[in-house]
Amino acid sequence: MRKLSPYLGSLIEDLDTPNRINVLDQIGQSGEYYAIPYLLPLMESEDARVVESAEMAVSKLLDFCPALELAWMNEHIRAWHPSPTEWKRATERMMRALEQASFTRLSISSMHWSGYVREAAVKRLAEVDNGRAFPFLLLRMNDWVPEIRNIARKSLEQRRTSNNAWHWIQNISLVDRLLTCGRDSFEPFVKSIHQLLRGSECTEALTEALTSQDNKIRRFAYRASVEAEGADAAAVIEQALMDCDTEIRRWASQKVETCLENESLYKMLLRMKSDPVPSIRRESLALLAVYFPNAAKEILIDRLLDYNMTVRETARRYLNRLHKMDYSEYYLDVIWNGQEQHLAVAIAGLGETGQDFENEVLFEYSDHPSVSVRKAVLRGLAKLNPEPYASLFTDSLQSEQPGTSREASRALRRYPYLVNPDELASMMSQEQPDHVMRNALRLLPAFDRWKQLEILLDLLTYTRIDRLKAKIREQLVTWAESSNRKFTGRPKENDITRIHNKLDHSRSEMDDAVHAKIEWFINT
């Protein structure tokens, strides 16, 4: 089951109180459709008012439920099964109830554990004239009972017309889901729906879908609109590049070269160069350099100070074709000219393009008050020449700023020889913030395996924070499992007793199976 919010969880608990009708109304208003499986038993209550309230709440929650989430609900609604003696009576009772059932009861019954009930519900849904039945019939197209699959498929094939274009678009995620289902061959059916929606008669429905609140529907609508009969692909791409959804803009950036040209292309590339997504900015720089090289030079120079490394690399790559320049000198100018807003980026750029001797420039900013600058210094030194600055990385690992500590850990994992295992163990034995301990634990796999084990056993014994204990236990399990796959070698004789003592001392803190496996490795 999906995790319920604390508010909804408290309401579910109140369903056992005399105030359940009011509670059902509150649940229906909450919009948290995860509650539906909890409400179904009340739809079988002997109290007509409770049945009516439960059905109304389920109806409201179904309106909030995205089409694809119905697949999740389908699995959980039929999770309960009655006893063999109750099975027949429950089925007969449900079959009688379906004769005059509301649409809400029919839709829920189409997911019932009994094939007889599902079949009866699907037959009734097939008679429903509007588009509300589409998602429930699409789910039953993959039912494990062939007769039910056939009823659902026949009904949907009869509705495969442009008049139902909007209903097909609204449920396109369930249509595409059929391609991952294996109880029948659905590819021809899915292709036919896609082909239908790309027809000229469905243009209006596709255009309307471009403004849907559902990202999945908009994604499909943009792709289909570009490929539709008589489509104005350029206008669709321009609109897609202004969409709030990252995936849509990323897709449009890959289509812009083939769908736009001249002034329209240039205008959109200028918009793309400021997009929050780095891959879109990279695409714009590449296309500007190819199609508008004269205008691209200044833009590429400006992007040398982009906050994303891959965008800076793209700018340098295309500038090499248009305008030769010394990038390290450029970044040094920015640093020394006091452009504080670009300092962190310039330091990062110098680390990417400078020479070993320029690490002294970076080190001057290692105690800068800005966290982003200090992180850039660590990244730059790691790329240029980290060896003289081992103490800086170790000190930064213990920083109170999580980002700085994480950056130091990342650099030390690349150059583990900069860390003395005994010093690291001593540091971890002291009281440290959670993030420092987590980042230090990430360094252990870079050391000798028996040294790893000693440090982990020590930490397990004296660490008092439950979250860290769990992380340490995970690493001990990993140590034992990986040692089983790869030859570890036996520790030195004078180390065996010490490791044995630490293992025995921490025995109560670990699983018996893990303890036994580690002991076996020590002895063999």
Salt bridges, closest charged atoms under 4 A:
ASP25 OD1 - LYS60 NZ 3.60
GLU44 OE2 - ARG105 NH1 3.06
GLU55 OE1 - ARG105 NH2 3.50
GLU69 OE2 - ARG2 NH1 2.73
GLU75 OE2 - ARG78 NH2 2.79
GLU86 OE1 - ARG89 NH2 3.13
GLU86 OE2 - ARG93 NH2 3.60
GLU119 OE2 - LYS123 NZ 3.69
ASP143 OD2 - ARG118 NE 2.71
ASP143 OD2 - ARG140 NE 2.66
GLU157 OE2 - ARG153 NE 3.31
ASP176 OD1 - HIS194 NE2 2.73
ASP184 OD2 - ARG153 NH1 3.81
GLU187 OE2 - LYS191 NZ 3.25
GLU227 OE1 - ARG198 NE 2.74
ASP243 OD1 - ARG218 NH2 2.92
ASP245 OD2 - ARG219 NE 2.98
GLU247 OE1 - ARG219 NH1 3.29
ASP275 OD2 - ARG249 NE 2.68
ASP302 OD2 - ARG303 NH2 3.12
ASP306 OD1 - ARG281 NH2 2.76
ASP306 OD2 - ARG303 NH1 2.71
GLU340 OE2 - HIS368 NE2 2.93
GLU352 OE2 - ARG312 NH2 2.42
GLU352 OE1 - ARG316 NH2 3.00
GLU407 OE1 - ARG379 NH1 3.13
GLU407 OE1 - ARG410 NH1 3.08
ASP422 OD1 - LYS451 NZ 2.58
ASP434 OD2 - ARG467 NH2 2.04
GLU454 OE1 - ARG498 NE 2.81
GLU454 OE1 - LYS502 NZ 2.95
ASP458 OD2 - LYS502 NZ 3.08
GLU493 OE2 - ARG490 NE 3.66
ASP495 OD1 - ARG498 NH2 2.96
GLU509 OE1 - LYS469 NZ 3.43
GLU509 OE1 - ARG473 NH2 3.37
